[in-house]
Amino acid sequence: MSPVRLTGRLVCDTLEQVRVVEENLPLHTQLTRAEPGCVSFEVTRTHDELVWQVDELFQDAESFAEHQRRVADSEWGRATAGIERRYEIDPAPTE
């Protein structure tokens, strides 16, 4: 079982989208970190107020897929559906 790493950016077009992220991110972060298989989950603002850096690490493809299923049907998923995501998903290097 290889770890799965997602990295990239969440890119808002408007300050209204920024507000939506700010309002919904704390619960999304809490729920994600509590998921079985979540090793790390960080979403941090960049120097550009419209852009967040996203870094996720899950223990395996199964736990990552379960995370994706949960998010798709979550308040976060619905609220941020129109916000651009520039993500890369790779098996994480083993250490």
N, C-alpha and C positions, 0 to 999 in steps of 0.2 A: 504494500500500500504506500504509494508516494503522496507526499503533501501537495496541495494545490495552492498557488499564490495568485492573487488578483492584485494588479497595480494599475494606477491610472488617475484620471481626473473626472470630477463631476463638474460640469461647466454650465453655469446659469447664463441666461440671456438678459434677464431683468432683475431689478432689485426685489420685485415681488417673488420671483423664484428663490432668491437668497433668503427671504423671510420664510418661505415654505421649508427650506432646508433647515434653517435655524430652529424652527418650531418642532420639526419632526425628528431631527437627528439624535437628540438625547435618548429617546425611547428606542429608536432603531439600534443605536449603539448598545444600549443595555440588553436588549433582546438578543442581538447577534452574539455578544460576548458570552451569553448564558447558554448558547446552543452547544450541544454535544459536538465535539470535533473542531470547534473554533479555537485556534491557537492564539491568534492575535487579530485585532480589528481596530484600525485607526482611520479617522477621517479628519483631516486638519486643513484649515484655511491656508491658502497660499498668499503671496504678496498681492495678488489680484483678488479684489473683494468678491468677484463673481466665480472664483474657481476654488475647489477643494481637492486636496490630494487624498487618494483612497488607497489603503494598503490592507489587504486581508490575507490571512494564512489559515488554511483548514488542513486537518490531519490527513484527509484523503478525499478522493473524488466523490465518494458517497456522501460524506458530511457537507461538502461544498454544494453538491446537487440539492440536498435537503435544504440548505440555506437559501438557495436560489428559489426553490418552490415556496418556502415560507415568505420570502420577500415579495414575490410576485402577487401574493394574496394578502399583503399587509397594508396598513395605513400608509407607511412609508412608500411602498410600491405604488399605491394609487396616487398619493400626493405629489410624488416626484416623477411620475411617468413621462412628463413632457420635458424633463431636463436631460440635456445631452450627457452621455457617458462615453468616455474615451478610455476603455479598459483593455488590458491585456491579461489573459489567463494562461498561466504556465504551470506545469509541475514544478514545485519548488525544489531547489537543490537540497539534497540530503546532507546533513552535517555530521 
